[in-house]
Amino acid sequence: VGLGPGGAAHRTPAATAAVRHATTVIGYGPYVDLAAELIRGRAIRSPIGQEATRAKEALALAAAGERVALVCSGDPGVYAMASLVLEHAVEFPGLDISIIPGVTAALAGAAAVGAPLGHDHAAISLSDLLTPWPTIAARVEAVAAADMVVSLYNPRSSGRDWQLPAALEILSRYRSPATPVAVVTHAGRPSLTTSITSLGAVDPGTVDMSTIVIVGCSTTRTLDGRMVTPRGYVP
Ligand SMILES: C[S@@+](CC[C@H](N)C(=O)[O-])C[C@H]1O[C@@H](n2cnc3c(N)ncnc32)[C@H](O)[C@@H]1O
């Protein structure tokens, strides 16, 4: 179940119903907390880094007859649990599994600063915990060369601080330093902060694990304080 970016206003009615009707809700602790007011059954707060164990536990509980909501932030299919669950589901044949979509961080972040995803765009995670950095760097370079807007997920954490400057350096080989860049933290939550800066001026110190960084393409501009990538209708 994708809970959306955080606040109840951006959670879909289908996600709300799935959590309400679950006999067990399982997820990384802070995500279980996001849905706390909806939980009527048992809540299992699972530690970070235990994603495979969590997926298998959710499947085993469902196989034992529970109605399980495995919750995550944003959309469950975007750098989250849905693919992992479906990979392990082959070990539990016959289970009834639904993927409940949610508003992913790129969309919530984009809406907070304007309309930067108005034309072709891509998403890249800068986490090299499961993907080797050369693979990530090659994808950043391909997107840079293709002149697409890119949303950078997992841009920076306390133990992973060089990947964002490295990705921005690759993008800078193809794009002007004036290219608009949005830095959005806690999108869709009361603690939201936004800044529209430029490729030449991004301060990685303003970015953490709750931030989405959206780098514009050659047509992206700032209009009246909003970041906009035109579709092309207005000459
Ligand atoms: C493991 S990914 C999970 C993505 C999530 N499934 C989604 O669809 O948004 C975690 C990353 O998503 C981004 N993110 C998640 N929630 C966010 C929010 N409310 N505001 C900004 N970025 C967010 C951050 O880049 C964070 O490091």
The ligand as a Gaussian input file, in Angstrom:
#p B3LYP/6-31G(d) Opt

LIG

0 1
 C       13.353000       4.530000      -0.805000
 S       12.708000       5.921000      -1.700000
 C       10.991000       5.643000      -1.524000
 C       10.189000       6.340000      -2.590000
 C        8.686000       6.186000      -2.400000
 N        8.245000       4.799000      -2.595000
 C        7.912000       7.106000      -3.344000
 O        7.233000       6.607000      -4.262000
 O        7.986000       8.327000      -3.147000
 C       13.009000       7.210000      -0.531000
 C       13.302000       8.549000      -1.219000
 O       12.093000       9.080000      -1.746000
 C       12.116000      10.489000      -1.636000
 N       10.992000      10.910000      -0.791000
 C       10.119000      10.115000      -0.158000
 N        9.172000      10.850000       0.475000
 C        9.465000      12.146000       0.218000
 C        8.871000      13.392000       0.562000
 N        7.754000      13.436000       1.305000
 N        9.449000      14.531000       0.114000
 C       10.558000      14.491000      -0.652000
 N       11.166000      13.347000      -1.017000
 C       10.637000      12.198000      -0.583000
 C       13.467000      10.881000      -1.054000
 O       14.356000      11.121000      -2.124000
 C       13.842000       9.632000      -0.308000
 O       15.245000       9.542000      -0.111000

